Amino acid sequence: MKRWEKMILVINLNASVDKRYELQDIKKGAVMRAKTVENTPGGKGIHVANVATILKEDCLVTGFLGGKTGEFIKDKLKCYNIKNDFVDIKEDTRECLAFTTDDLIQTEILEPGPNVTEDERESFFNKYNSLIDKSTIVVASGSVPRNIEDSFYKDDMTETLALADLGVMGVEMEAAALYYLGAKFNVKTLAICTVSDHIITGEETTAEERQLTFNDMIKVGLETAIRA
């Protein structure tokens, strides 16, 4: 078997329809008209699958989808030629709203996502087990639905604690696919990350802290790209 023969499997449990609005300003209690509205399939995993597909990688994304929003995402993924195999659920897939005003400040409203039944969970595990043998790399990316615990990705902390004992200071999901593609195409690869939460202690940054620190990360990234 050739080194790059198998596919990249991307897990996106809490996909969304991303709705982006451009408007002059946001005022509490007022009626405001948007200049433009854009609806796109969202979720970190879907974004990873999109990039991998653009780079002509054999990639498939899976997770949970439900309702009219889920149908919208499936239709769009088909248009983008992104292979997918989601578990259909009873409740609607969430929507996430982003409002960008003329001063370039963005305000976001993120829905928590649907409730997933035990049968739907079991269907996902069955699907995952059928796909894993066909995959070279598995990327689990993004948040989880409303009633699924954060430990769903990995409920055994033994390996995590062992990594901490070895001095490992962080875990990053999307960078795995980034470095894979860098190795395949023999190009230098760099990931710039900010810390959003602590797996062991449960500490996490606030929404305001994330916005400010992520802006700093973007500045560092742009400066690095200019100097490269």
VOGU-3710 file (C-alpha; in Angstrom, 3 decimals, decimal comma):
1> mkrwekmilv> 0,000/0,000/0,000  1,313/3,456/-0,878  1,977/5,913/1,918  -0,837/8,300/0,953  -3,374/5,798/-0,370  -6,006/5,941/2,399  -8,299/8,857/3,196  -8,563/11,576/5,830  -11,584/11,066/8,106  -12,937/14,269/9,681
11> inlnasvdkr> -15,361/14,188/12,620  -17,664/17,201/12,982  -20,267/16,372/15,633  -21,859/19,813/15,968  -22,038/21,246/12,460  -23,896/24,475/11,781  -25,340/26,752/9,152  -23,156/29,857/9,448  -25,149/33,034/8,773  -23,062/36,165/8,210
21> yelqdikkga> -24,662/39,608/8,256  -23,074/42,935/7,310  -24,788/45,999/8,812  -23,992/49,543/9,805  -24,324/49,154/13,564  -25,977/47,061/16,270  -28,329/48,826/18,671  -30,218/47,050/21,426  -34,000/47,253/20,993  -33,812/48,772/17,505
31> vmraktvent> -34,806/47,481/14,054  -31,748/47,103/11,833  -31,458/46,167/8,166  -28,591/44,026/6,923  -26,600/45,127/3,874  -25,724/41,538/2,926  -26,504/38,033/4,194  -24,476/34,896/3,475  -25,337/31,315/4,476  -22,633/28,643/4,388
41> pggkgihvan> -22,056/25,184/5,890  -20,054/25,585/9,082  -18,204/23,710/11,783  -14,448/23,366/12,195  -14,453/19,855/10,803  -16,296/20,909/7,654  -13,746/23,690/7,173  -10,908/21,147/7,456  -12,639/18,851/4,951  -13,145/21,783/2,577
51> vatilkedcl> -9,435/22,658/2,544  -8,408/19,010/2,145  -10,836/18,610/-0,768  -9,518/21,761/-2,469  -6,031/20,227/-2,198  -7,423/17,112/-3,915  -7,058/14,876/-0,874  -9,317/11,871/-0,399  -11,314/13,184/2,556  -14,677/12,392/4,153
61> vtgflggktg> -16,511/14,246/6,943  -19,007/12,634/9,323  -21,033/13,576/12,403  -24,681/14,455/13,099  -27,100/16,379/10,857  -30,832/16,983/11,229  -33,776/19,010/9,925  -33,853/21,602/7,159  -30,531/23,043/8,277  -28,953/19,616/7,986
71> efikdklkcy> -30,390/19,232/4,477  -28,951/22,637/3,537  -25,485/21,547/4,695  -25,667/18,280/2,745  -26,703/20,132/-0,421  -23,857/22,620/-0,071  -21,277/19,892/0,617  -22,423/18,187/-2,573  -21,912/21,453/-4,478  -18,401/21,742/-2,994
81> nikndfvdik> -17,628/18,082/-3,865  -16,933/17,336/-0,186  -17,555/13,664/0,546  -19,721/13,148/3,624  -21,526/10,410/5,513  -23,497/11,925/8,410  -25,879/10,294/10,869  -29,406/11,687/10,437  -30,953/12,865/13,727  -34,418/14,027/14,770
91> edtreclaft> -33,556/17,548/15,980  -32,399/20,407/13,758  -28,739/21,165/13,210  -27,853/24,499/14,809  -27,314/27,923/13,257  -24,510/30,318/14,183  -24,903/34,039/13,535  -22,092/36,526/12,915  -22,807/40,268/12,661  -20,075/42,508/11,213
101> tddliqteil> -20,592/46,252/11,584  -18,960/49,137/9,696  -16,315/49,515/12,416  -15,218/45,910/11,538  -16,230/44,562/14,964  -17,853/41,146/14,787  -20,534/39,951/17,213  -21,411/36,254/17,256  -24,365/34,224/18,533  -23,635/30,491/18,658
111> epgpnvtede> -26,510/28,085/19,206  -25,714/25,116/21,489  -26,796/22,498/18,993  -29,328/19,640/19,026  -29,989/16,913/21,574  -28,751/13,544/20,330  -30,515/10,339/21,371  -28,755/7,190/22,559  -29,764/5,392/19,361  -28,278/8,232/17,285
121> resffnkyns> -25,044/8,031/19,284  -24,895/4,291/18,675  -25,453/4,854/14,959  -22,518/7,251/14,918  -20,208/4,780/16,647  -21,201/2,072/14,153  -20,528/4,420/11,251  -17,209/5,545/12,747  -16,058/1,940/13,203  -16,900/1,176/9,570
131> lidkstivva> -14,930/4,213/8,342  -11,873/4,057/10,582  -10,273/1,086/8,770  -10,329/3,076/5,521  -8,599/6,101/7,060  -4,983/7,171/7,404  -5,679/10,220/9,573  -8,626/11,046/11,833  -9,306/14,712/12,637  -11,868/15,320/15,412
141> sgsvprnied> -12,655/19,007/15,356  -15,127/21,422/16,914  -17,674/21,469/19,719  -20,197/18,775/20,653  -24,035/18,895/20,581  -26,077/20,129/23,537  -26,400/16,922/25,560  -23,058/15,304/24,692  -20,253/15,606/27,210  -16,916/17,144/26,195
151> sfykddmtet> -15,224/13,816/26,969  -17,135/12,210/24,079  -14,030/12,406/21,905  -12,048/10,562/24,560  -13,511/9,535/27,928  -10,315/7,906/29,259  -7,863/10,474/30,653  -5,051/7,950/31,256  -3,124/8,781/28,082  -3,706/12,518/28,536
161> laladlgvmg> -2,257/12,442/32,048  0,688/10,375/30,791  1,414/13,001/28,120  1,328/15,718/30,785  3,915/13,761/32,800  6,156/13,762/29,711  5,962/17,552/29,482  3,410/17,806/26,660  1,789/21,206/27,123  -1,063/21,192/24,636
171> vemeaaalyy> -3,275/19,305/22,203  -4,394/20,820/18,887  -6,825/19,186/16,472  -6,694/20,901/13,064  -2,868/21,046/13,013  -2,737/17,267/12,456  -4,205/17,666/8,963  -2,035/20,744/8,346  1,221/18,904/9,076  0,034/15,863/7,123
181> lgakfnvktl> -0,443/17,997/4,008  2,873/19,757/4,617  4,663/16,402/4,737  2,899/15,131/1,633  3,751/18,165/-0,482  7,205/18,622/1,114  6,622/22,208/2,267  7,496/23,918/5,525  4,515/23,993/7,876  3,794/26,108/10,950
191> aictvsdhii> 0,803/26,261/13,300  0,250/29,291/15,538  -2,144/28,499/18,392  -3,798/30,148/21,369  -4,941/28,255/24,471  -8,727/28,242/24,908  -9,244/25,605/27,609  -7,416/23,186/29,920  -8,312/19,526/29,405  -7,269/18,398/32,897
201> tgeettaeer> -8,386/21,256/35,169  -11,388/22,387/33,119  -10,237/26,037/33,090  -11,256/28,010/30,007  -10,994/31,515/28,610  -13,980/33,835/28,420  -15,547/34,903/25,124  -13,923/38,342/25,471  -10,497/36,850/26,182  -10,806/34,580/23,158
211> qltfndmikv> -11,689/37,490/20,893  -8,761/39,620/22,069  -6,153/36,847/22,124  -7,268/35,482/18,759  -6,774/38,952/17,293  -3,229/38,914/18,671  -2,688/35,485/17,084  -3,831/36,812/13,698  -1,366/39,704/13,976  1,486/37,308/14,814
221> gletaira> 0,495/35,088/11,879  0,419/37,979/9,406  3,764/39,302/10,634  5,289/35,838/10,328  3,935/35,406/6,779  5,320/38,797/5,701  8,782/38,007/7,056  8,879/34,463/5,623
//
